[in-house]
Amino acid sequence: MSLKIRSIWDNNGETTDRYTIVTNYQDSGREKDFNGHPVFLALSINQNYNSPQGGSMFGYCVEGDHLGKKIGLKDLSLELQGHIIARLK
């Protein structure tokens, strides 16, 4: 399955996983959170994803500005874009 990007969020480094890439995928067991908000599979990542101090991991989240500022894929470095696209395939 190839995942599609719904939105990308940048929290400007407030957490180690600075970027959250929200996908279109919803697990049938996790479609909504306790407040009724849709829950999506997301990739949390930072600029140093390929170093021991870096991170690139999947989890579930509710989409929204609590994740930071909404940005576009082109706002990220070409290297980071390539990594994200590869992880979503």
C-alpha positions as CSV (number, residue, x, y, z in Angstrom):
1,M,0.0,0.0,0.0
2,S,1.3,3.4,-0.9
3,L,0.2,6.0,1.7
4,K,-0.8,9.6,0.6
5,I,0.0,12.8,2.5
6,R,-2.9,14.6,4.0
7,S,-0.9,17.3,5.7
8,I,2.6,18.2,7.0
9,W,3.1,20.0,10.3
10,D,6.3,21.7,11.7
11,N,6.4,22.4,15.4
12,N,9.6,24.5,14.9
13,G,11.7,22.1,17.0
14,E,9.6,22.2,20.2
15,T,10.0,18.4,20.3
16,T,12.5,15.9,18.9
17,D,10.1,14.8,16.2
18,R,9.8,18.3,14.7
19,Y,7.8,17.2,11.6
20,T,4.5,15.2,11.5
21,I,3.4,13.9,8.2
22,V,-0.2,12.9,8.5
23,T,-1.3,10.2,6.0
24,N,-4.7,9.3,4.5
25,Y,-4.7,5.9,6.4
26,Q,-7.2,5.2,9.2
27,D,-7.1,1.9,11.0
28,S,-10.6,0.5,11.4
29,G,-9.9,0.1,15.2
30,R,-8.7,3.7,15.5
31,E,-10.9,5.8,13.3
32,K,-11.8,8.3,16.1
33,D,-10.3,9.4,19.4
34,F,-12.2,9.8,22.6
35,N,-13.5,13.2,21.5
36,G,-14.7,12.0,18.2
37,H,-11.8,13.5,16.1
38,P,-10.5,11.4,13.2
39,V,-7.2,9.6,13.9
40,F,-4.7,9.1,11.1
41,L,-1.5,7.1,10.7
42,A,1.4,9.7,10.8
43,L,5.2,9.7,10.3
44,S,7.0,11.7,12.9
45,I,10.5,12.8,11.8
46,N,13.3,15.2,12.4
47,Q,16.1,16.6,10.3
48,N,18.6,14.1,11.7
49,Y,16.4,11.0,10.9
50,N,19.5,9.0,9.8
51,S,21.6,9.6,12.9
52,P,21.5,7.8,16.3
53,Q,20.0,10.9,17.8
54,G,17.4,11.2,15.0
55,G,14.0,9.8,14.5
56,S,11.6,8.6,11.8
57,M,8.7,6.6,13.2
58,F,5.1,5.9,12.5
59,G,2.3,6.3,15.0
60,Y,-1.3,7.6,15.1
61,C,-2.4,11.2,15.7
62,V,-5.3,13.7,15.4
63,E,-4.6,16.3,12.7
64,G,-4.5,19.9,13.8
65,D,-2.5,23.0,14.8
66,H,-1.4,21.3,18.1
67,L,1.1,19.7,15.8
68,G,2.6,23.1,14.8
69,K,2.3,25.1,11.7
70,K,1.0,23.5,8.5
71,I,3.6,23.4,5.7
72,G,4.0,21.9,2.3
73,L,6.4,19.1,1.2
74,K,8.4,21.6,-0.8
75,D,9.2,23.5,2.4
76,L,11.4,20.6,3.5
77,S,14.9,19.8,2.2
78,L,15.1,17.5,-0.9
79,E,16.8,14.9,1.2
80,L,14.0,14.9,3.8
81,Q,11.4,14.9,1.0
82,G,13.0,11.8,-0.5
83,H,13.1,10.0,2.8
84,I,9.4,10.7,3.5
85,I,8.4,9.6,0.1
86,A,10.4,6.3,0.5
87,R,8.9,5.7,3.9
88,L,5.3,6.1,2.6
89,K,5.7,3.6,-0.2
